[in-house]
Amino acid sequence: MKRVAMRNLIDWLRCRLRARALRLGRPEEVSARGILQAATDSTSAPSTDLARAIRARFAPLGGVELELPTREPMREPPDFE
């Protein structure tokens, strides 16, 4: 397996990665490898479009029926002459 070097990490990101590894009791490299594997795993998060994701999030709250105004014919455009 090839090694990947991560240079120029933002300080707060490096600290959070280190804290996560300590919390899980694993070396930083193993923790980073797990994060990368989860992020690239195609089975963990099926891709859906934004409308479906929003609908799925708010579906348990129930729907709302809105009264839509009736459409009227367009008015005549102004005459500038």
C-alpha positions in Angstrom: 0.0 0.0 0.0 1.3 3.4 -0.8 1.6 6.1 1.8 -0.2 9.4 1.6 1.5 12.4 3.2 -0.8 15.3 4.3 1.1 18.5 4.4 0.0 22.0 5.4 -3.0 20.9 7.5 -4.8 23.7 9.3 -3.8 23.7 12.9 -7.4 23.3 14.2 -7.9 20.3 11.8 -4.8 18.6 13.0 -5.8 19.1 16.6 -9.3 17.7 16.0 -7.9 14.7 14.2 -5.5 14.1 17.1 -8.3 14.5 19.6 -10.5 12.1 17.7 -7.8 9.5 17.5 -7.1 9.8 21.3 -10.8 9.5 22.1 -11.1 6.3 20.0 -7.8 5.0 21.4 -6.2 4.6 17.9 -3.2 6.1 16.2 -3.8 9.2 14.2 -3.0 7.4 10.9 -5.5 4.7 11.6 -8.1 7.2 12.5 -7.5 9.3 9.4 -7.6 6.1 7.3 -11.0 5.2 8.8 -12.3 8.7 8.0 -11.1 8.5 4.4 -12.6 5.1 4.0 -16.0 6.1 5.4 -16.0 9.2 3.2 -15.4 7.2 0.0 -17.6 4.2 0.8 -20.4 4.2 -1.8 -22.7 2.1 0.4 -22.7 4.3 3.4 -24.6 7.3 2.0 -26.6 6.8 -1.2 -26.7 9.9 -3.2 -30.1 11.6 -3.5 -31.1 14.9 -5.0 -31.6 17.9 -2.7 -35.4 17.8 -3.1 -35.7 14.2 -1.9 -33.3 14.9 1.0 -35.4 17.8 2.2 -38.6 15.9 1.7 -37.3 12.9 3.7 -36.1 15.2 6.5 -39.5 17.0 6.9 -41.9 14.1 6.1 -42.3 13.0 9.7 -43.6 16.5 10.6 -46.5 16.2 8.2 -47.6 18.2 5.2 -49.2 21.5 4.8 -51.9 22.3 2.3 -51.6 25.8 0.9 -54.5 27.6 -0.8 -53.2 28.7 -4.1 -54.9 31.7 -5.6 -56.7 31.2 -8.9 -54.9 32.4 -12.0 -56.3 35.3 -13.7 -55.6 36.4 -17.3 -52.6 38.6 -17.8 -53.3 42.3 -18.0 -52.6 44.2 -21.1 -49.0 45.6 -21.4 -48.7 49.4 -21.1 -48.7 51.5 -24.2 -45.9 54.0 -24.1 -46.9 55.9 -27.3 
